[in-house]
Each structure stands twice: as C-alpha cells, then as structure tokens.
C-alpha cells in the first residue's frame, strides 16, 4: 500500500481522537484532569486499561518473542493474575478509604514527606523510561513503514507523534483518556484478530490446526522447567505477580484511572475483568506469534524479534491487511504515551509541587499543570531519541529489565508501609532507596561469578524490593 494512503489513514485516525477529546474535555477542570471527577464507568476503564497495559511493545515484541522462547511469556501473565488480585483486594481499598488523587500520598500519611516524594520520584523515573521505550518502538516502525518515504527524519516523526498526543490530552486529562483508550484498545484488538484470521487462512489452517502446527514446530511450550534458566516457571510466576502489583497497583498512571471510578466495588470489578481479558489477549498475541514464525519459516524470512511482525505484514500480505496493521499499531502507540504524560503531570503537580496545598486559583493551577505537561512532552522526545540510538532488538525485555531496577524500591516501600506499623529514623530512606538498586545492579552484572550456572531473570524486581524492605527495617525507629 502506498505511503500517501497510509498517511491519510493516520491523519483520519488522529482526527477521530481529536473529536473524542473535544467532546470529553468540554467544561473540564483540574479535577477532571487528575481523577476524571470520579465519574468514569468501570467497564470503560477496564477495557481501556488493556490497551494501556499492553501497548505497542506487546503488539510487536510478544509475537516476536515466540520464535526464541515459544509461549514462555505466558508464565509471566499467569503470575500477573495473582498480582492483579492483590491490587483489587489490598491496594484499592486503601486508596479509596483515603480518597487519594495521587497514590503516593499514602506513603506521606504513613511514613512522612520523604517517603511520599521518594515514591513519587521512583514512579516518575519508572514511567518515564518505560513509556518512552514503548513510544520509541512504535514511532520507529511508523517511521520505517510510512514517514521515511516522505524523507522525514526520525526526530521530526517523533515530534509529530508527541504533538498529536499533546493536542488531545492537554485539557481533558483522565476524563478524556478513559474514552480515547477505549477507542484505541478496540482498534488494537480488532487488528490482532484480523491478522490471526488472515494468517490462518494464508497457511491453510483453522484454530486447532494452527495449534497443532505450533506444537509440531516446538513453539507451543509454556513452562520452562530448567531451574538454572532465567525463564524457569517459578521465577516467572513470582516475577509476574510482582510486576502486576508494582507496574499496576503502585503506578499512578494505572491507578488514577481506577480511582476515577466512583465506587470501590466497581473499581475491583474493573481490575478483575481487565485481568481476565488481558490473559486471553496475551494468549492470542502468542498464538499470532506462532503463526508469524511458521509463516516466516515457510517463506524463508530472516526477520526475528521485534522486526518479524512488520516484515511479514508489509512484505508478504495484501494491502488491506497492511492498512489494518497500521491502524492497530497506531492504536497500540497512543495509550503507551498519553496516559503516561498525564499521570506524570499529575504526580509532579500533586506530589512534588503540592498543587493541592497551594492557595492558587483554578486558572493559575491550570497554567502550572499545562507547563508541566509540555515539559514532559519535551523530555519524552529526548528519551525517544536516546532509545533510537540504543535500538535494543527486544524492547519488551529491556522494559521489564528497567522495571526491576525502578519499581523494586517502590514495591519495598509500600510493603514496609502496609505490612509493618513501624516508622523510620530521619535520613534513612534516601540511602536505602539508592543502595538497593545499586546492589541489584552489582548482583546482576556478576551472576556468573556469584551463582555459577544459575541465572536470575525478572525476579530481580523481587530481590530489589526485598533489599529495600530489609534496609527500611534496619532503619526503623525502635520503640521503647
């Protein structure tokens, strides 16, 4: 399909997003931006959060991982189911009871201002790195497929995408994103289903035949039983639970959508429905990855990893499938950045600037909020260009690796606050929060010397959290 047609489709999709944003942001105020006036429908939130949780990385990287790791990624998803239950029945009641705009205010209530700002700081670092890594992946693919044909440099492509996101998030915030994420999730999942159906047809298979072909090719294995492997099933299940708790339950972007629902019961419903839908969707992405791998082997394609899906679609499938792929890819792109910029703006304004405590009128608060929003867009641009320079072959692995370092202290900090009744001695927290990731990095880079043949995988997040918890326990106030 020609680049002008693809570009026209991108423009039409963006116009639809702007129409939704205009409709939902009318009469929006700061409360609309931060928590959607606590009036979001739980069903919309649940469905839209699928797009936010999966993003363009899942759309591209998870199918691309099947060739090397079969269905082993599904181990992480099974662990995440348990983690989502912890979020629904432990964390959400806490957030609703305190009627929080920012979940890191809990840390301030429980452990003081330093804990509040440390938690917010680690979220800002975590979400900024993760969101820009996801954004880079999809901008790169759009650049290769469409924009490069207009001689547009990568930096300008990234600027245009971020400008689009700014246009529809600057005013409405969460109130708008609940609706745009629903639209985008629909586009992404529709594209996923159509690509699966077409590949089955191209291979002359039905669902059962596709599954049998994957088993015969050794692509359908889920559980890794080698205890020395970084992908051993027990490690992946534990890591999956920790990832769900940390990257959903302790993440302002994800939780600000949950707490925009009026009632706790509905927020719980939202979380568990999302968990079940996510499980089915990830399984379908893996199934698609198996089909792509089989098709690529039949056609003699050398593309692997993140480059497999685009290579098969754009070089071997009909123009109408290419069009659907691009729409689905765009639908996967925007939720990975729009909610992140909004949540980072919220956390910075509420947790670091203290917007709620300052006696500013609505207009001044809006100006400050918009300035922060624009600042994060500029930061996203710089980091996206940095990931362009790095160009890791599997962004999903890189993102989960970064999460182990940045979400670990957050998980340990919340665990100390919830599981103990102790407070901290002054000055303890900053040192512990920096030392735990540093120790994890030393352990990670010297695994061969420390463990021999054993390899640590995503459980690095749990080790980081445990080190943080242990350091906080050692620095607790001793009661007399």
C-alpha positions as CSV (number, residue, x, y, z in Angstrom):
1,X,0.0,0.0,0.0
2,X,1.3,3.4,-0.9
3,X,2.7,5.8,1.8
4,X,0.2,8.6,1.0
5,X,-2.7,6.2,1.7
6,X,-1.2,5.1,4.9
7,X,-0.5,8.7,5.9
8,X,-4.1,9.6,5.2
9,X,-5.3,6.8,7.4
10,X,-3.1,8.0,10.2
11,X,-4.5,11.5,9.8
12,X,-8.1,10.3,9.8
13,X,-7.5,8.2,13.0
14,X,-6.0,11.2,14.7
15,X,-8.9,13.4,13.7
16,X,-11.2,10.9,15.3
17,X,-9.2,11.1,18.5
18,X,-9.4,14.9,18.5
19,X,-13.1,14.7,18.1
20,X,-13.4,12.4,21.1
21,X,-11.1,14.7,23.1
22,X,-13.1,17.8,22.2
23,X,-16.3,16.1,23.2
24,X,-15.0,14.8,26.6
25,X,-12.9,17.8,27.6
26,X,-15.6,20.5,27.4
27,X,-16.0,22.2,30.8
28,X,-13.1,20.1,32.1
29,X,-11.3,21.4,35.2
30,X,-8.3,20.3,37.3
31,X,-10.4,17.6,39.0
32,X,-11.3,16.3,35.5
33,X,-7.7,16.2,34.5
34,X,-6.4,14.4,37.7
35,X,-9.2,11.9,38.5
36,X,-12.0,12.3,35.9
37,X,-14.3,13.9,38.5
38,X,-14.6,10.3,39.9
39,X,-17.3,9.6,37.4
40,X,-15.7,7.1,35.0
41,X,-17.7,4.0,34.1
42,X,-15.8,0.9,35.4
43,X,-16.4,-1.1,32.1
44,X,-14.8,1.6,30.0
45,X,-11.9,1.8,32.4
46,X,-11.4,-1.9,32.4
47,X,-11.4,-2.2,28.6
48,X,-9.3,0.9,28.0
49,X,-6.7,-0.3,30.6
50,X,-6.0,-3.3,28.4
51,X,-4.6,-1.0,25.7
52,X,-2.5,0.9,28.3
53,X,-1.1,-2.3,29.9
54,X,-0.3,-4.0,26.5
55,X,0.8,-1.1,24.3
56,X,2.8,-1.2,21.2
57,X,5.5,-3.3,22.8
58,X,3.1,-6.2,23.4
59,X,1.8,-5.7,19.9
60,X,5.2,-6.1,18.3
61,X,7.5,-7.7,20.9
62,X,5.4,-10.5,22.3
63,X,4.6,-12.1,18.9
64,X,8.3,-11.7,18.0
65,X,9.4,-13.5,21.2
66,X,7.7,-16.8,20.2
67,X,10.4,-17.8,17.8
68,X,13.1,-17.9,20.5
69,X,11.0,-18.5,23.7
70,X,7.8,-20.3,22.5
71,X,4.9,-19.5,24.8
72,X,7.1,-18.9,27.9
73,X,6.0,-15.3,28.2
74,X,2.6,-16.7,29.3
75,X,4.2,-17.7,32.6
76,X,4.5,-14.1,33.4
77,X,0.8,-13.5,32.6
78,X,-0.3,-16.3,34.9
79,X,1.7,-14.7,37.7
80,X,0.1,-11.4,36.9
81,X,-3.3,-12.8,37.6
82,X,-2.4,-13.3,41.2
83,X,-0.8,-9.8,41.3
84,X,-4.0,-8.2,40.0
85,X,-6.0,-9.8,42.8
86,X,-3.7,-8.3,45.3
87,X,-4.2,-4.9,43.7
88,X,-8.0,-5.3,43.7
89,X,-8.4,-6.6,47.3
90,X,-5.5,-5.0,49.2
91,X,-4.4,-1.8,47.5
92,X,-7.6,-0.4,46.0
93,X,-9.5,-0.4,49.4
94,X,-6.6,1.5,50.9
95,X,-6.7,4.2,48.1
96,X,-10.4,4.6,48.3
97,X,-10.5,4.8,52.0
98,X,-8.0,7.7,51.9
99,X,-9.7,9.3,48.8
100,X,-6.4,9.8,47.1
101,X,-5.7,11.8,44.0
102,X,-2.1,10.5,44.0
103,X,-1.5,7.1,45.5
104,X,1.9,8.2,46.8
105,X,0.1,10.4,49.4
106,X,-0.4,7.1,51.3
107,X,3.3,7.0,51.8
108,X,3.3,10.5,53.1
109,X,0.5,9.7,55.5
110,X,2.2,6.6,56.7
111,X,5.9,7.4,56.6
112,X,6.3,11.1,56.1
113,X,7.1,13.6,53.4
114,X,10.4,11.9,52.4
115,X,8.6,8.7,51.7
116,X,5.9,10.5,49.7
117,X,8.4,12.2,47.5
118,X,10.6,9.2,47.1
119,X,7.7,7.0,46.0
120,X,6.6,9.7,43.5
121,X,10.2,10.1,42.3
122,X,10.6,6.4,41.6
123,X,7.2,6.3,39.8
124,X,8.3,9.3,37.6
125,X,11.6,7.6,36.8
126,X,9.9,4.3,36.1
127,X,7.1,5.5,34.0
128,X,9.2,8.0,32.0
129,X,11.7,5.3,31.0
130,X,9.1,2.6,30.3
131,X,6.7,4.9,28.3
132,X,9.4,6.4,26.2
133,X,10.8,2.9,25.4
134,X,7.3,1.8,24.2
135,X,6.9,5.1,22.3
136,X,10.2,4.7,20.5
137,X,9.3,1.2,19.3
138,X,6.1,2.2,17.6
139,X,7.4,5.5,16.2
140,X,10.4,3.6,14.7
141,X,8.0,1.2,12.9
142,X,5.8,4.1,11.7
143,X,8.9,5.8,10.5
144,X,10.1,2.7,8.6
145,X,6.7,2.0,7.1
146,X,5.3,5.4,6.3
147,X,7.2,8.5,7.2
148,X,10.6,7.7,5.8
149,X,9.1,7.5,2.4
150,X,8.4,11.3,2.7
151,X,12.1,11.8,3.6
152,X,11.1,12.8,7.1
153,X,13.9,12.3,9.7
154,X,13.2,10.3,12.8
155,X,13.4,13.2,15.2
156,X,10.6,15.1,13.2
157,X,8.5,11.9,13.2
158,X,8.8,11.7,17.0
159,X,7.9,15.4,17.3
160,X,4.7,15.0,15.2
161,X,3.5,12.0,17.2
162,X,4.1,13.8,20.5
163,X,2.4,16.9,19.2
164,X,-0.7,14.8,18.3
165,X,-0.8,13.3,21.8
166,X,-0.5,16.7,23.4
167,X,-3.4,18.1,21.4
168,X,-5.9,15.6,22.8
169,X,-4.6,15.3,26.4
170,X,-3.6,18.8,27.4
171,X,-7.1,19.8,28.7
172,X,-9.2,16.7,29.5
173,X,-6.6,14.5,31.1
174,X,-8.0,11.3,32.7
175,X,-11.6,12.3,31.7
176,X,-10.5,12.2,28.0
177,X,-8.1,9.3,28.2
178,X,-10.7,6.9,29.6
179,X,-12.6,7.3,26.3
180,X,-9.6,7.5,23.9
181,X,-8.1,4.4,25.4
182,X,-11.3,2.6,24.8
183,X,-11.3,3.6,21.2
184,X,-7.6,2.7,20.9
185,X,-8.0,-0.7,22.6
186,X,-10.8,-1.5,20.1
187,X,-8.5,-0.7,17.2
188,X,-5.6,-2.7,18.5
189,X,-7.7,-5.8,19.4
190,X,-9.6,-5.6,16.1
191,X,-6.3,-5.6,14.2
192,X,-5.0,-8.5,16.3
193,X,-8.0,-10.7,15.5
194,X,-8.0,-9.9,11.8
195,X,-4.2,-10.6,11.5
196,X,-4.7,-14.0,13.2
197,X,-7.6,-14.9,10.9
198,X,-5.8,-13.9,7.8
199,X,-2.6,-15.8,8.7
200,X,-4.6,-18.9,9.5
201,X,-6.2,-18.6,6.0
202,X,-2.8,-18.0,4.3
203,X,-1.4,-21.1,6.0
204,X,-4.5,-23.2,5.2
205,X,-5.2,-23.9,8.9
206,X,-8.0,-23.5,11.4
207,X,-7.5,-22.7,15.1
208,X,-6.9,-26.3,16.0
209,X,-4.6,-26.9,13.0
210,X,-2.6,-23.8,13.9
211,X,-2.1,-25.0,17.4
212,X,-1.0,-28.4,16.2
213,X,1.4,-26.8,13.7
214,X,2.9,-24.8,16.6
215,X,3.3,-27.9,18.8
216,X,5.0,-29.8,15.9
217,X,7.4,-26.9,15.4
218,X,8.2,-26.7,19.2
219,X,6.6,-23.3,19.5
220,X,3.8,-24.1,22.0
221,X,5.8,-24.8,25.1
222,X,4.6,-22.7,28.1
223,X,6.6,-23.9,31.1
224,X,10.4,-23.8,31.4
225,X,11.5,-26.5,33.8
226,X,15.2,-25.9,33.9
227,X,15.8,-24.4,37.4
228,X,19.0,-22.7,36.2
229,X,17.2,-20.8,33.4
230,X,16.2,-17.2,33.9
231,X,12.8,-18.2,32.5
232,X,12.1,-21.0,34.9
233,X,8.4,-21.2,35.6
234,X,8.6,-20.5,39.4
235,X,10.7,-17.4,38.8
236,X,8.4,-16.1,36.1
237,X,5.2,-16.7,38.1
238,X,6.7,-14.8,41.1
239,X,8.0,-12.1,38.8
240,X,4.7,-11.8,37.1
241,X,2.9,-11.2,40.4
242,X,5.4,-8.6,41.4
243,X,5.2,-6.9,38.0
244,X,1.4,-6.6,38.3
245,X,1.5,-5.2,41.8
246,X,4.3,-2.8,41.1
247,X,3.5,-1.7,37.5
248,X,-0.3,-1.5,38.0
249,X,-1.1,-1.2,41.7
250,X,1.8,1.1,42.6
251,X,1.7,3.0,39.3
252,X,-0.1,6.4,39.3
253,X,-0.9,6.1,35.6
254,X,-2.9,2.9,36.1
255,X,-4.4,3.7,39.4
256,X,-5.6,7.2,38.5
257,X,-7.9,5.5,36.0
258,X,-9.1,3.1,38.7
259,X,-9.7,5.8,41.3
260,X,-11.7,7.8,38.7
261,X,-14.4,5.2,39.2
262,X,-17.0,6.3,41.8
263,X,-17.2,3.2,43.9
264,X,-14.7,0.7,45.3
265,X,-16.8,-2.3,44.3
266,X,-16.8,-1.1,40.7
267,X,-13.0,-0.4,40.7
268,X,-12.5,-4.0,41.9
269,X,-14.7,-5.3,39.2
270,X,-12.8,-3.2,36.7
271,X,-9.5,-4.7,37.9
272,X,-10.5,-8.4,37.8
273,X,-12.3,-8.1,34.5
274,X,-9.3,-6.4,33.0
275,X,-7.1,-9.3,34.4
276,X,-9.2,-12.0,32.7
277,X,-9.4,-10.1,29.4
278,X,-5.6,-9.4,29.5
279,X,-4.9,-13.1,29.9
280,X,-7.0,-14.0,26.9
281,X,-5.5,-11.2,24.8
282,X,-1.8,-12.1,25.7
283,X,-2.6,-15.7,24.7
284,X,-3.9,-14.6,21.4
285,X,-0.8,-12.4,20.8
286,X,1.4,-15.5,21.5
287,X,-0.8,-17.6,19.1
288,X,-0.2,-14.8,16.5
289,X,3.5,-15.0,17.1
290,X,3.4,-18.8,16.5
291,X,1.6,-18.2,13.2
292,X,4.1,-15.5,12.2
293,X,7.1,-17.7,13.0
294,X,5.7,-20.6,10.9
295,X,4.8,-18.3,8.0
296,X,8.3,-16.7,8.1
297,X,10.0,-20.1,8.1
298,X,7.9,-21.2,5.1
299,X,8.8,-18.0,3.2
300,X,12.5,-18.1,4.2
301,X,12.3,-14.8,6.0
302,X,15.3,-13.9,8.2
303,X,13.5,-11.2,10.3
304,X,13.2,-12.1,14.0
305,X,12.2,-10.5,17.3
306,X,10.5,-7.0,17.0
307,X,11.1,-6.9,13.3
308,X,9.2,-10.2,12.5
309,X,5.6,-8.9,12.6
310,X,6.1,-5.8,10.4
311,X,8.3,-7.7,7.9
312,X,5.6,-10.4,7.4
313,X,2.8,-7.9,7.1
314,X,4.4,-5.2,5.0
315,X,6.3,-7.5,2.6
316,X,4.1,-10.5,2.2
317,X,0.4,-9.7,3.0
318,X,-2.2,-7.8,1.0
319,X,-2.6,-4.0,1.1
320,X,-5.8,-4.2,3.1
321,X,-4.1,-6.2,5.8
322,X,-1.2,-3.7,5.9
323,X,-3.8,-0.9,6.4
324,X,-5.4,-2.8,9.4
325,X,-1.9,-3.4,10.8
326,X,-1.0,0.3,10.7
327,X,-4.3,1.3,12.4
328,X,-3.8,-1.4,15.1
329,X,-0.2,-0.2,15.5
330,X,-1.3,3.4,16.0
331,X,-4.0,2.2,18.4
332,X,-1.3,0.5,20.4
333,X,1.0,3.6,20.2
334,X,-1.1,6.3,21.8
335,X,-2.1,4.5,25.1
336,X,1.5,3.9,25.9
337,X,2.2,7.7,25.9
338,X,-1.0,9.7,26.5
339,X,-1.7,8.2,29.9
340,X,1.9,8.3,30.9
341,X,2.3,12.0,30.2
342,X,-1.0,12.7,32.0
343,X,0.0,10.6,35.1
344,X,3.5,12.1,35.2
345,X,1.9,15.6,35.1
346,X,-0.5,14.6,37.9
347,X,2.2,13.1,40.1
348,X,4.6,16.1,39.6
349,X,1.8,18.6,40.3
350,X,0.3,16.9,43.3
351,X,3.3,15.1,44.9
352,X,6.3,17.4,44.1
353,X,4.8,20.9,43.6
354,X,2.0,20.4,46.1
355,X,-0.7,21.9,43.9
356,X,-3.5,21.0,46.3
357,X,-1.8,22.7,49.2
358,X,-1.1,26.0,47.4
359,X,-3.7,28.7,47.6
360,X,-3.8,29.3,43.9
361,X,-6.9,29.9,41.8
362,X,-8.1,27.4,39.2
363,X,-6.6,29.4,36.3
364,X,-3.1,29.5,37.9
365,X,-3.2,25.8,38.7
366,X,-4.2,25.1,35.1
367,X,-1.2,27.1,33.8
368,X,1.2,25.3,36.1
369,X,-0.3,21.9,35.1
370,X,0.0,22.7,31.4
371,X,3.6,23.9,31.7
372,X,4.5,20.6,33.4
373,X,2.6,18.7,30.7
374,X,4.6,20.4,28.0
375,X,7.8,19.8,29.9
376,X,7.2,16.0,30.0
377,X,6.5,16.0,26.3
378,X,9.9,17.6,25.6
379,X,11.5,15.0,27.9
380,X,9.7,12.2,26.1
381,X,11.1,13.5,22.8
382,X,14.7,13.5,24.2
383,X,14.5,10.0,25.6
384,X,12.8,8.6,22.5
385,X,15.8,9.9,20.5
386,X,18.0,8.2,23.1
387,X,16.3,4.8,22.6
388,X,16.8,5.4,18.8
389,X,20.5,5.5,19.5
390,X,20.3,2.3,21.7
391,X,18.0,0.4,19.4
392,X,17.6,-2.7,21.5
393,X,16.4,-5.8,19.5
394,X,13.7,-6.7,22.0
395,X,12.1,-3.7,23.8
396,X,9.8,-5.9,25.9
397,X,12.8,-7.5,27.6
398,X,14.5,-4.1,28.1
399,X,11.4,-2.5,29.6
400,X,10.9,-5.4,32.1
401,X,14.6,-5.2,33.0
402,X,14.3,-1.4,33.7
403,X,11.2,-2.1,35.8
404,X,13.2,-4.4,38.0
405,X,15.5,-1.5,39.0
406,X,13.0,1.3,39.2
407,X,9.8,-0.4,40.6
408,X,11.7,-2.5,43.1
409,X,12.2,0.2,45.7
410,X,8.6,1.3,45.2
411,X,7.4,-2.2,46.0
412,X,9.6,-2.5,49.0
413,X,8.5,0.9,50.3
414,X,4.8,0.2,50.0
415,X,5.3,-3.3,51.5
416,X,7.0,-1.7,54.6
417,X,4.2,0.7,55.0
418,X,1.4,-1.9,54.7
419,X,3.0,-4.9,56.4
420,X,4.5,-3.1,59.4
421,X,3.5,-0.5,61.9
422,X,7.0,1.0,62.3
423,X,8.2,4.4,61.3
424,X,11.7,5.4,60.0
425,X,14.6,7.2,61.5
426,X,15.3,10.6,59.8
427,X,17.6,10.3,56.8
428,X,17.3,6.6,56.4
429,X,15.1,6.5,53.3
430,X,17.2,8.2,50.6
431,X,20.2,6.0,51.3
432,X,18.2,2.7,51.2
433,X,16.3,3.8,48.1
434,X,19.6,4.3,46.2
435,X,21.5,1.4,47.7
436,X,19.0,-1.3,46.9
437,X,19.1,-0.8,43.1
438,X,22.8,-0.4,43.2
439,X,23.3,-3.7,44.9
440,X,20.9,-5.3,42.4
441,X,23.0,-4.0,39.6
442,X,26.2,-5.4,41.1
443,X,24.5,-8.8,41.6
444,X,23.0,-8.8,38.1
445,X,26.3,-8.0,36.4
446,X,28.2,-10.6,38.3
447,X,25.8,-13.5,38.2
448,X,28.3,-16.0,36.7
449,X,30.8,-15.4,39.5
450,X,28.1,-15.4,42.2
451,X,25.8,-18.2,41.1
452,X,27.6,-20.3,38.6
453,X,25.1,-21.7,36.1
454,X,22.1,-20.2,37.8
455,X,20.6,-17.2,36.0
456,X,18.5,-14.6,37.7
457,X,15.7,-13.3,35.4
458,X,12.7,-11.0,36.2
459,X,12.8,-11.9,39.8
460,X,15.4,-9.1,40.1
461,X,12.3,-6.9,40.9
462,X,11.6,-9.0,44.0
463,X,15.2,-9.0,45.1
464,X,15.3,-5.2,44.8
465,X,12.1,-4.9,46.8
466,X,13.4,-7.3,49.5
467,X,16.6,-5.3,49.8
468,X,14.6,-2.1,50.1
469,X,12.4,-3.6,52.8
470,X,15.4,-5.0,54.7
471,X,17.1,-1.6,54.6
472,X,14.0,0.1,55.9
473,X,13.5,-2.4,58.6
474,X,17.1,-1.9,59.7
475,X,16.5,1.9,59.8
476,X,13.2,1.7,61.7
477,X,12.6,3.6,64.9
478,X,13.0,1.2,67.8
479,X,10.1,1.5,70.3
480,X,11.0,1.6,74.0
